[in-house]
């Protein structure tokens, strides 16, 4: 029997709110029979929704709070004014050992601020990074950071590279992941000083990482490398652009098949293949960005997702917990000969 996993959920977060969270939890319950939930938010609303899901209710606990973090609230304001919000209470449950992980579709900046303050970072890590998986021509690749850190120095990018390599090896099962820094060109002289310095550090340090140098935006879907490293500003733009292109492509296909009788007949013949394509590029299938580098599991769901996407974010949290990713990162950082006491300011050779 698998050990029970308890997830703390910020019910009030996300554009579609509590119905999406509760319905997503019910889907995840079927996928992962060892799941239990702690729901944080308006207890009256949560209990009303839980009545619709008779098998979800017995494995759920509800914790009431009147506070929630608005999407436009600055992280500094959230830290001062929303200490009793469902988001913060859910994170506190992870810190106190009452939950194994927290999932929220709410304010990204606030979630990062609360999580970093409460859970702290792993030894040897300066900043957590939001990491997720992208579909590629070769399968899948890992990309980080996706929005947690707008500005990053070279040392932080090197940390992201090492954490991403560990994630790809342990979660995706890639035996020897290749790593690339996202840049405006593959030539060594391209990009700003920060990214060139990070590349130099990765090339010169005696680390067992297969660093492939710079990669460009079109290398992401091509699967040129297994791990794509960038700062949170560029990573988030790339993520949202990819999601938008996928939706646009599907809409173009729908429009094309509605144009006439023969087009509709062609759709009937091609429907199985089109369904497979839709499932392959559906952004909901890749929903759930993990804050990698925290001393605890915290997953950010896309704010605009639906119940299916939120269920996938819950599965991401389950994978992180079941595969002991955080302990493996600590172990790998030690194996990589990094000086934890100085937060990776030097490489010990």
C-alpha positions in Angstrom: 0.0 0.0 0.0 1.3 3.5 -0.9 1.7 5.9 2.0 -1.0 8.5 2.3 -0.2 11.9 0.9 -1.8 15.0 2.3 -2.1 18.1 0.1 -3.1 21.5 1.4 -5.1 23.5 -1.1 -5.7 27.2 -1.4 -9.3 26.9 -2.4 -9.9 30.6 -3.1 -7.1 31.0 -5.6 -7.5 31.0 -9.4 -9.8 32.7 -11.9 -12.4 29.9 -11.6 -12.2 29.7 -7.9 -13.5 27.0 -5.5 -15.6 24.9 -8.0 -12.4 24.3 -10.1 -10.3 23.4 -7.1 -12.8 21.0 -5.6 -13.6 19.3 -8.9 -9.9 19.0 -9.7 -9.3 17.4 -6.3 -12.0 14.9 -7.0 -10.2 13.9 -10.3 -6.9 13.6 -8.5 -8.5 11.4 -5.9 -9.3 8.9 -8.6 -5.8 9.0 -10.1 -4.1 8.8 -6.7 -6.1 6.7 -4.2 -3.7 7.5 -1.4 -4.5 11.2 -1.5 -6.1 13.2 1.3 -6.9 16.9 1.3 -6.8 19.9 3.6 -9.0 22.7 2.1 -8.4 26.3 3.2 -11.0 29.0 2.5 -14.6 29.8 3.0 -15.9 26.8 4.9 -19.6 27.3 3.9 -18.8 27.4 0.2 -16.3 24.5 0.4 -18.7 22.3 2.4 -21.5 23.0 -0.1 -19.3 22.0 -3.0 -18.1 18.9 -1.2 -21.6 17.6 -0.9 -21.5 16.9 -4.6 -18.6 14.6 -4.3 -19.5 11.9 -1.7 -16.2 10.0 -2.1 -14.1 13.2 -1.8 -15.7 14.4 1.4 -14.5 11.6 3.7 -10.8 12.2 2.8 -11.1 16.0 3.2 -10.7 18.5 6.1 -11.9 22.0 5.8 -10.2 25.0 7.5 -12.1 28.3 7.5 -10.6 31.7 6.8 -12.1 35.0 5.6 -8.9 36.2 4.1 -7.6 35.4 0.6 -4.9 36.9 -1.5 -6.1 39.0 -4.4 -4.4 38.5 -7.8 -3.2 42.2 -7.9 -1.9 42.3 -4.4 1.9 42.9 -4.2 3.9 40.2 -2.4 5.1 42.7 0.3 1.4 43.6 0.9 0.4 40.0 1.1 3.1 39.2 3.7 1.8 42.1 5.9 -1.9 42.0 5.3 -2.8 38.4 4.5 -1.1 36.3 7.1 -4.4 34.4 7.8 -5.2 33.8 4.1 -5.8 30.3 2.9 -2.6 30.5 0.9 -0.5 31.2 3.9 -2.3 28.7 6.2 -1.8 26.0 3.6 1.9 26.7 3.4 2.1 26.7 7.2 0.5 23.2 7.2 3.4 22.0 5.1 6.0 23.7 7.4 4.3 22.1 10.5 4.2 18.6 9.0 0.4 18.5 8.7 0.6 18.3 4.9 3.1 17.0 2.5 2.7 19.7 -0.1 0.7 22.8 -1.0 -1.0 23.7 -4.3 -2.4 27.0 -5.3 -3.7 28.7 -8.4 -3.5 32.1 -6.7 -1.1 35.1 -6.9 2.3 33.8 -8.0 4.4 36.5 -6.3 2.5 36.1 -3.0 2.8 32.3 -3.1 6.5 32.5 -3.6 7.0 35.1 -0.9 4.9 33.1 1.7 6.6 29.8 0.7 10.1 31.2 0.8 9.6 32.9 4.2 7.9 29.9 5.8 9.6 26.9 4.2 13.0 28.4 3.6 15.3 27.3 0.8 17.3 24.1 0.7 20.9 24.1 1.8 23.1 25.7 -0.9 20.2 27.4 -2.7 19.8 31.1 -2.8 16.5 31.4 -4.7 13.8 28.9 -5.6 12.9 28.6 -9.2 9.5 27.7 -10.8 10.0 24.6 -13.0 7.7 22.8 -15.3 7.8 20.4 -18.3 7.3 21.3 -21.9 6.4 19.0 -24.8 9.0 18.7 -27.5 9.7 16.8 -30.7 11.9 14.4 -28.7 9.5 14.0 -25.8 9.7 16.5 -22.9 12.1 19.0 -21.5 12.4 20.9 -18.2 12.4 24.7 -18.1 13.2 27.0 -15.3 12.6 29.7 -14.1 9.1 30.4 -15.2 8.3 33.5 -13.2 9.5 33.3 -9.7 12.5 35.5 -10.1 12.4 38.4 -12.6 16.1 39.3 -12.2 18.7 36.7 -11.7 22.5 36.9 -11.4 24.9 34.5 -12.9 25.3 32.4 -9.8 21.5 32.0 -9.5 21.3 30.7 -13.1 24.0 28.2 -12.3 22.0 27.0 -9.3 18.9 26.7 -11.6 21.0 24.6 -14.1 22.0 22.2 -11.4 18.5 21.9 -9.9 17.0 21.4 -13.3 19.5 18.7 -14.1 18.5 16.8 -10.9 14.8 17.3 -11.6 15.1 15.9 -15.2 17.1 12.9 -14.0 14.8 12.0 -11.2 11.4 13.1 -12.4 11.6 12.6 -16.2 14.0 9.7 -15.9 16.6 11.1 -18.3 19.9 9.3 -17.6 22.2 12.1 -18.6 20.3 15.4 -19.1 21.7 18.0 -21.3 21.5 21.6 -20.1 21.3 24.9 -22.1 21.0 28.6 -21.3 18.3 30.4 -23.2 19.7 33.3 -25.2 19.1 35.4 -28.3 21.7 33.4 -30.2 23.9 30.3 -29.9 27.2 32.3 -30.4 29.3 32.8 -27.3 29.3 36.6 -27.6 25.5 36.9 -27.7 23.4 38.0 -24.8 24.0 40.2 -21.8 26.8 40.0 -19.3 24.9 37.9 -16.8 24.1 35.1 -19.1 27.6 35.1 -20.6 29.0 34.9 -17.1 26.7 32.0 -16.1 27.8 30.2 -19.2 31.5 30.7 -18.3 30.9 29.4 -14.8 29.1 26.3 -16.1 31.9 25.6 -18.6 34.8 26.3 -16.2 33.5 24.6 -13.0 34.3 20.9 -12.6 30.7 19.8 -12.5 29.3 16.5 -13.9 26.7 18.4 -16.0 26.5 18.1 -19.7 26.3 21.8 -20.5 25.6 22.5 -24.2 26.0 26.3 -24.1 23.4 28.7 -25.4 20.0 27.7 -27.0 17.4 29.8 -28.7 13.6 29.9 -28.4 13.0 27.5 -31.3 15.3 25.0 -29.5 12.7 24.5 -26.8 10.0 22.7 -28.9 12.8 21.0 -30.9 14.0 19.4 -27.7 17.6 20.4 -28.4 18.4 20.0 -24.7 16.7 18.4 -21.7 16.9 21.4 -19.4 16.4 25.0 -20.5 17.6 27.6 -18.0 16.6 31.3 -18.0 15.4 34.0 -15.7 11.8 34.3 -14.6 10.9 37.2 -16.9 12.0 35.5 -20.1 10.7 32.1 -18.9 7.3 33.3 -18.1 7.0 35.1 -21.5 8.1 31.9 -23.2 5.6 29.8 -21.2 2.6 32.1 -22.0 3.6 32.4 -25.6 3.7 28.6 -26.0 0.3 28.2 -24.4 -1.2 30.9 -26.6 0.2 29.4 -29.8 -1.1 26.0 -28.8 -4.6 27.4 -28.3 -4.4 29.4 -31.5 -3.3 26.4 -33.5 -6.2 24.3 -32.2 -8.7 27.1 -33.0 -7.3 27.4 -36.5 -7.9 23.7 -37.0 -11.5 23.9 -35.7 -12.2 26.8 -38.1 -10.7 24.9 -41.0 -12.9 21.8 -40.4 -16.0 23.9 -40.2 -15.7 25.5 -43.7 -17.7 23.0 -45.7 -19.2 19.6 -46.1 -16.0 18.0 -47.3 -14.0 19.6 -44.5 -16.5 18.2 -41.9 -16.3 14.7 -43.5 -12.5 15.0 -43.3 -12.8 15.9 -39.6 -14.8 12.7 -38.9 -12.0 10.6 -40.6 -9.2 12.5 -38.8 -10.9 12.8 -35.4 -8.9 10.1 -33.6 -5.6 11.6 -34.8 -6.8 15.1 -33.9 -7.8 14.1 -30.4 -4.3 12.6 -29.9 -2.8 15.9 -31.1 -5.0 18.0 -28.9 -4.1 15.9 -25.9 -0.4 16.2 -26.7 -0.3 20.0 -26.9 -3.0 20.8 -24.4 -1.5 23.3 -21.9 -3.6 21.7 -19.1 -1.7 18.5 -19.5 1.5 20.4 -18.4 -0.1 22.6 -15.8 1.7 22.9 -12.4 5.0 24.7 -11.8 7.0 23.5 -8.9 9.0 25.9 -6.7 12.2 24.0 -6.9 14.7 24.7 -4.2 12.3 25.1 -1.2 12.4 23.0 1.9 9.0 21.6 1.1 6.8 20.9 -1.9 4.9 23.9 -3.3 3.2 23.8 -6.7 1.7 26.8 -8.6 -1.2 26.1 -10.8 -2.0 28.4 -13.7 -4.6 30.9 -12.5 -6.7 30.5 -15.6 -6.8 26.7 -15.7 -9.9 24.5 -15.3 -10.5 21.5 -13.1 -8.6 19.2 -15.5 -5.5 21.4 -15.4 -5.7 21.8 -11.6 -5.9 18.0 -11.3 -2.6 17.8 -13.3 -1.0 20.3 -10.9 -2.0 18.1 -8.0 -0.3 15.2 -9.8 2.9 17.2 -10.1 2.9 17.6 -6.3 2.3 13.9 -5.8 5.3 13.1 -8.1 7.5 15.5 -6.2 6.6 13.9 -2.9 6.6 10.2 -4.0 9.9 10.5 -5.7 11.6 12.4 -2.9 12.9 15.1 -5.2 13.9 17.6 -2.5 16.1 15.1 -0.6 17.7 14.0 -3.9 18.5 17.7 -4.7 20.3 18.0 -1.4 22.2 14.8 -2.0 23.1 15.8 -5.6 24.3 19.2 -4.5 26.6 17.5 -2.1 27.7 15.1 -4.8 28.5 18.0 -7.0 31.0 19.2 -4.5 29.2 22.5 -3.7 30.1 24.5 -0.6 26.7 24.8 1.2 28.0 27.1 4.0 28.7 29.9 1.5 25.5 29.3 -0.6 27.5 28.1 -3.6 29.9 31.0 -3.8 32.6 28.7 -4.8 33.1 25.2 -6.2 35.2 22.9 -4.1 37.5 20.8 -6.3 
